[in-house]
Amino acid sequence: MLDLTGKVAFVAGAGSLGEGWGNGRATAVLMARQGAKVFGVDINEQALIDTAAIMEREGHKNWAWQRCDLTSNDDVKAAIDACVEQFGRVDILVNVVGGSVPGDPVSLGVDAWDAQMDLNLKTAFLGCKHVLPIMLRQFEAEGKGGAIVNVSSIAHMSHQVGGRVHVAYAASKAGLMAFSRSTAIAYVKKGIRVNTVVVGMMDTPTVKTRITKQLGVSADELNANRNAAIPMGFMGDAWDIANAIVFLASDEAKYITATQLVVDGGVTAAR
């Protein structure tokens, strides 16, 4: 089940902010455990070095990484070219990059709005722009294209997150959902599947660091408040997201495209 042997996965956002398991790091490592050759990129070089140390410790030989500003067209193209040079192909593209900045249309600065659109939406666009031609060539040569998994957020379903308004984050993550569905249908007859994992309130280093700073609360207080807001009574973690991503990227999901897998402990259904 979920055997990725022989597949090459390009994981955008394969590092993690601080110690521990972020969504991208867990996804990269889980794909390697399932047999994939993994090319990881991130803007944070030290985070990639830390991920590489885990790969080495676990004995994964088919792993490579490159620092990449995923909002830069030139950087993304160069990284994907390096992946193809290293491993010969790209079978899986995972876009895990993202982040939130609070604000309504008046309080949010124009630069902050633009940065959110770049970080949460443009990154997926650029990854697809440069990977899709590779997958198309593979489909024409072998009858096998590839799978793309983008990572969105339940924030696009609500105007507030924890009492904070995030118009740019909500809009960009909603845009990512529409982008994924539209791209999926554009390539549905070309052997390429595109799906979205919709993330709820997760206990990851990136989220914890960002939100504790935004709210000015302790990590313990943040955890208690977030756990209480979830019907299941607890937050998910990076492995919950990684498992969902690996499933959608695997051959077991060969009949699934243009859809969303919500991983939120029941939050959206209970709202």
C-alpha positions as CSV (number, residue, x, y, z in Angstrom):
1,M,0.0,0.0,0.0
2,L,1.1,3.5,-0.9
3,D,4.3,2.2,-2.4
4,L,6.2,5.1,-4.1
5,T,9.2,3.0,-5.3
6,G,10.5,4.4,-8.5
7,K,8.7,7.7,-8.2
8,V,10.5,11.1,-8.0
9,A,8.8,13.6,-5.6
10,F,9.6,17.3,-5.7
11,V,8.6,18.7,-2.3
12,A,8.3,22.5,-2.0
13,G,8.7,23.5,1.6
14,A,10.7,20.5,2.8
15,G,12.1,22.3,5.8
16,S,10.6,23.2,9.1
17,L,10.6,26.4,11.2
18,G,12.6,25.4,14.3
19,E,13.0,21.9,15.6
20,G,10.4,19.3,15.1
21,W,8.1,18.1,12.3
22,G,6.6,20.6,9.9
23,N,4.2,19.5,7.2
24,G,6.8,19.7,4.5
25,R,9.5,17.9,6.4
26,A,7.2,15.1,7.4
27,T,5.9,14.7,3.9
28,A,9.5,14.5,2.4
29,V,10.6,11.9,5.0
30,L,7.4,9.9,4.7
31,M,7.7,9.8,0.9
32,A,11.3,8.6,1.2
33,R,10.2,5.9,3.7
34,Q,7.6,4.8,1.0
35,G,10.4,4.4,-1.5
36,A,10.3,7.7,-3.4
37,K,13.4,9.6,-4.6
38,V,12.9,13.0,-3.0
39,F,14.1,16.4,-4.0
40,G,13.3,19.0,-1.3
41,V,13.4,22.7,-1.5
42,D,12.9,25.5,0.9
43,I,14.0,29.2,1.3
44,N,15.5,28.3,4.7
45,E,18.8,26.5,4.0
46,Q,19.3,25.4,7.6
47,A,15.9,23.9,7.7
48,L,16.8,21.8,4.7
49,I,20.1,20.8,6.3
50,D,18.1,19.6,9.3
51,T,15.8,17.6,7.1
52,A,18.8,16.1,5.3
53,A,20.2,15.0,8.6
54,I,17.1,13.1,9.3
55,M,17.2,11.5,5.8
56,E,20.8,10.5,6.4
57,R,20.0,9.1,9.9
58,E,17.2,7.0,8.4
59,G,19.4,5.7,5.6
60,H,17.6,7.3,2.7
61,K,20.1,7.6,-0.1
62,N,17.8,8.9,-2.9
63,W,17.5,12.4,-1.4
64,A,18.7,15.8,-2.7
65,W,17.9,19.4,-1.8
66,Q,18.5,22.9,-2.9
67,R,17.7,26.3,-1.4
68,C,14.9,27.9,-3.4
69,D,12.8,31.1,-3.1
70,L,9.6,29.5,-4.2
71,T,8.1,32.9,-5.1
72,S,10.9,33.4,-7.7
73,N,10.3,32.0,-11.2
74,D,14.0,31.7,-11.9
75,D,14.7,29.9,-8.6
76,V,11.8,27.4,-9.1
77,K,12.8,26.6,-12.6
78,A,16.4,26.1,-11.6
79,A,15.4,23.8,-8.7
80,I,13.1,21.7,-10.9
81,D,15.8,21.5,-13.6
82,A,18.2,20.3,-10.9
83,C,15.7,17.6,-9.8
84,V,15.4,16.3,-13.3
85,E,19.2,16.4,-13.7
86,Q,19.6,14.4,-10.5
87,F,16.7,11.9,-10.8
88,G,15.6,12.1,-14.5
89,R,11.9,12.9,-14.0
90,V,9.2,14.3,-11.7
91,D,6.3,12.1,-10.8
92,I,5.0,14.0,-7.8
93,L,4.8,17.7,-7.0
94,V,3.9,18.8,-3.5
95,N,3.3,22.5,-2.7
96,V,3.4,22.9,1.1
97,V,4.5,26.5,1.3
98,G,2.3,29.0,3.1
99,G,1.8,31.4,5.9
100,S,-0.7,33.8,7.4
101,V,-0.7,37.5,8.3
102,P,-3.8,39.0,10.0
103,G,-5.6,42.0,8.8
104,D,-8.7,43.3,7.1
105,P,-8.7,45.3,3.9
106,V,-8.1,48.6,5.7
107,S,-5.5,47.5,8.3
108,L,-3.6,45.2,6.0
109,G,-0.8,46.9,4.0
110,V,-0.6,46.5,0.2
111,D,2.8,44.9,0.4
112,A,1.5,42.4,3.0
113,W,-1.4,41.5,0.7
114,D,1.0,41.0,-2.3
115,A,3.3,38.9,-0.2
116,Q,0.5,36.7,0.9
117,M,-0.6,36.1,-2.6
118,D,2.9,35.3,-3.6
119,L,3.6,32.9,-0.7
120,N,0.3,31.1,-0.7
121,L,-0.7,31.1,-4.4
122,K,2.1,32.1,-6.7
123,T,4.3,29.4,-5.3
124,A,1.9,26.7,-6.4
125,F,1.5,28.4,-9.8
126,L,5.2,28.4,-10.4
127,G,5.7,24.8,-9.3
128,C,3.0,23.7,-11.7
129,K,4.2,25.9,-14.5
130,H,7.6,24.2,-14.6
131,V,6.6,20.6,-13.6
132,L,3.6,20.2,-15.9
133,P,5.6,20.1,-19.1
134,I,7.8,17.4,-17.6
135,M,4.8,15.3,-16.6
136,L,3.3,15.9,-20.0
137,R,6.4,14.5,-21.7
138,Q,6.3,11.5,-19.4
139,F,2.7,10.9,-20.3
140,E,3.4,11.1,-24.0
141,A,6.3,8.7,-23.7
142,E,5.0,6.3,-21.1
143,G,1.3,6.9,-20.6
144,K,2.1,8.0,-17.0
145,G,2.0,11.7,-16.1
146,G,2.1,12.4,-12.4
147,A,0.3,13.7,-9.4
148,I,0.2,17.2,-7.8
149,V,-0.9,17.9,-4.3
150,N,-1.4,21.5,-3.1
151,V,-1.9,22.4,0.6
152,S,-4.7,24.8,1.4
153,S,-6.4,25.8,4.7
154,I,-9.8,25.8,6.3
155,A,-9.2,29.5,6.8
156,H,-10.7,30.0,3.3
157,M,-14.0,28.7,4.7
158,S,-14.3,31.3,7.5
159,H,-13.8,35.1,7.7
160,Q,-12.0,34.7,11.0
161,V,-9.5,32.3,12.5
162,G,-9.4,32.3,16.3
163,G,-11.1,35.7,16.3
164,R,-8.6,37.2,13.9
165,V,-9.4,38.4,10.4
166,H,-7.1,37.2,7.7
167,V,-8.5,38.5,4.4
168,A,-5.3,37.9,2.3
169,Y,-4.7,34.4,3.8
170,A,-8.3,33.4,3.3
171,A,-8.4,34.8,-0.2
172,S,-5.1,33.2,-1.3
173,K,-6.0,29.8,0.1
174,A,-9.5,29.9,-1.6
175,G,-7.7,30.9,-4.8
176,L,-5.4,27.9,-4.3
177,M,-8.4,25.6,-4.2
178,A,-9.8,27.1,-7.4
179,F,-6.4,26.9,-9.1
180,S,-6.1,23.2,-8.2
181,R,-9.5,22.3,-9.5
182,S,-9.0,24.3,-12.7
183,T,-5.6,22.8,-13.3
184,A,-6.9,19.3,-12.6
185,I,-9.6,19.6,-15.3
186,A,-7.2,21.2,-17.8
187,Y,-5.0,18.1,-17.5
188,V,-7.5,15.4,-16.7
189,K,-7.0,13.6,-20.0
190,K,-3.2,13.9,-19.9
191,G,-2.4,11.5,-17.0
192,I,-2.0,14.2,-14.4
193,R,-4.0,14.4,-11.3
194,V,-4.3,17.6,-9.1
195,N,-5.8,17.5,-5.6
196,T,-5.7,19.7,-2.5
197,V,-5.2,18.8,1.2
198,V,-7.2,21.3,3.3
199,V,-5.5,21.8,6.7
200,G,-7.2,22.5,9.9
201,M,-5.6,23.6,13.2
202,M,-2.3,21.7,13.5
203,D,0.3,21.5,16.1
204,T,3.5,22.2,14.1
205,P,6.6,24.3,14.8
206,T,5.7,26.9,12.1
207,V,2.2,27.4,13.3
208,K,3.1,27.5,16.9
209,T,5.9,30.0,16.4
210,R,3.9,32.3,14.1
211,I,0.6,32.4,16.1
212,T,2.2,32.7,19.6
213,K,3.9,35.8,18.3
214,Q,0.8,37.2,16.6
215,L,-1.4,36.7,19.7
216,G,1.3,37.3,22.4
217,V,0.3,34.1,24.3
218,S,2.3,31.1,25.6
219,A,2.5,27.9,23.7
220,D,0.6,26.1,26.4
221,E,-2.2,28.6,26.3
222,L,-2.4,28.5,22.5
223,N,-2.6,24.7,22.6
224,A,-5.4,24.7,25.2
225,N,-7.4,27.2,23.2
226,R,-7.0,25.4,19.9
227,N,-7.7,22.0,21.3
228,A,-10.9,23.2,22.9
229,A,-12.1,24.5,19.5
230,I,-11.8,21.2,17.8
231,P,-14.6,18.6,17.9
232,M,-12.2,15.7,18.3
233,G,-10.6,17.6,21.2
234,F,-7.1,17.8,19.9
235,M,-5.0,19.3,17.2
236,G,-3.6,17.2,14.4
237,D,0.1,17.1,13.6
238,A,2.4,17.1,10.6
239,W,2.1,13.4,10.1
240,D,-1.7,13.7,9.6
241,I,-1.0,16.0,6.7
242,A,1.9,14.0,5.4
243,N,-0.3,10.8,5.3
244,A,-3.0,12.6,3.4
245,I,-0.6,14.0,0.9
246,V,1.1,10.6,0.3
247,F,-2.2,9.0,-0.2
248,L,-3.3,11.5,-2.8
249,A,0.1,11.3,-4.6
250,S,0.0,7.5,-4.6
251,D,-1.4,5.1,-7.2
252,E,-4.1,4.1,-4.7
253,A,-5.7,7.5,-5.4
254,K,-5.5,7.0,-9.2
255,Y,-9.2,7.8,-9.6
256,I,-9.2,10.9,-7.5
257,T,-8.6,14.4,-9.1
258,A,-9.9,17.9,-8.7
259,T,-11.0,17.2,-5.1
260,Q,-10.2,18.3,-1.6
261,L,-9.3,16.2,1.4
262,V,-10.1,18.1,4.6
263,V,-7.9,17.2,7.6
264,D,-9.3,19.2,10.5
265,G,-10.7,17.0,13.2
266,G,-14.3,17.9,12.3
267,V,-13.9,21.7,12.7
268,T,-15.5,22.8,9.4
269,A,-18.4,20.4,9.8
270,A,-19.2,21.7,13.3
271,R,-19.1,25.4,12.4
